[in-house]
Amino acid sequence: MSLLCASIPSSHQFVVISPATTSHNRRLAGSYAIRPRLRMSLDNNNKNNSNSNSSSLLSAVTNLLWGRSLPPGLLVTTVRTAWNSTWQLMMSQLAPSDPTGGYSRPASKFRFSGPPPNGLHLYVGLPCPWAHRTLIVRALKGLEDAVPVSVASPGMDGSWEFKRVGGVDTGQVIGPSLDKANGCKTLKEVYRLRRGGYDGRSTVPMLWSKESKDVICNESYDVIQLFNSGLNGLARNPELDLSPPELKDKIEEWYQVIYPNVNNGVYR
């Protein structure tokens, strides 16, 4: 009986390929059975000879397993290249970087000023800490009914998209959802609905006016300020002030710690 053995030095194993001997496999001409056996390296000379032989024998085993299909090395390279390209595209939208590779947060394009409009709708994404703080203030002030929310999910191309995941959306648990205000498939589509259109980065959180069909604000700091003091007529907890004057300095002190290390930190 002839044997074909492929040595695997790192694991002290070799693969034995021999003609099958079972009654079932006797009917399959030329079939082989592959089984591992343990082996201890006896000396360095044997190891060197084994290494040279294992390369050719491992190639034979690879050809037996893969045939003329894509070689494993090329497959790994192709997958790695595709993943890197997808990652770079996604990060260019979700977390753009500066020339050194560090996270660089662009300035928000839409800042809030003036009286709050009617028909507000909040767009968020749960991986975004900037969106988290708008949701927290919205909940603490009791604005869930006054300001409905749509939750976007990161898409493979780096954009925010809307898709319901899991069970029925009852409104009690915040999770990925459809666009409840405009019925769009992506957040970019929502931004483009505004007067004059828009082709820049479509970010969360974003406050939308259903009445004027326009982006009101996509700066989280402005949104939480509006929620804290600008919508008390609609809030269930209007007496709650999350930024009282006597604590302004302390709040700013903590902000200087939280901003770079938590809010921006998750993108590094």
Phi, psi and omega in degrees: 000129179269147181235142173242116186243129176249115183280142176235088189302321186297335182248002182057041177232158168221155182261130180253123178247118183224159176303135181296146183240356181287158180297327181292316186281344176300332181284347182257099184298134177075010180284156182231150174249134181247124179218141179277147172226144178282146177212136176263135177291128184272319179201171184293325180296317178297324181296316181296316178296321180296320182297317181292321179290325186294330181298311181289321181290323177294326176297321178296318178296317179300318179295324178296320183280323187258338183062226181265013180284182184299125179300149182303318181299315179293323178298314180298316180297318180296315180296318180297317180296316180296319180294317179299319179296316179296319180297315180298319179295316181295316181291332179296334178267312187276326184211074181298149184242162176272178182302336180275355181095355179281153179295131180234109183278113179292155177293143178292139183277335185238111179252145184271139173205153180090184181291148180292135178282173178271163175066047181283145177220133184256130174253130180223168170225129187295333176289350186265119179293334177293323176290326180303315185290333174291322178294322180295312180294321177303317181289316182296324180278348180075047182252016183300320180283326183284328182231090177297163184227143170242136185249117179268160178239150178294129176269168182294337180267008178091357180265167176268131180231161183251125176201136180278133180239131177093213187278199182289137179280111180263350183087349180275329179244126181276122179207174180310134187218175170281169176282108185277348183261319186235351179071023180279160178272332180226160178292329177301322178297322179296312179303322182288346178285342184295161179300127182086354180070182181191132180235014178276194178292131182260101189249162171243155357287154177221130179258125187242144174257115178290336181285312182264357182053055183212156174284122179274317184194141170230028173251116187299327180297316178295322182295315182289330175294318177297314180296324184288319187229349185263350183234031182297334178291342180250350186277149175282339180235064184294335182283345181284122177244111182275357179221063182293147183305322184290348180249008183304313183295318180293321178298317179295323179297315178291326180299322180293339177272314186288321185304304183283331188265336181246297184299311176275336186299328183292343181267355184276000000 
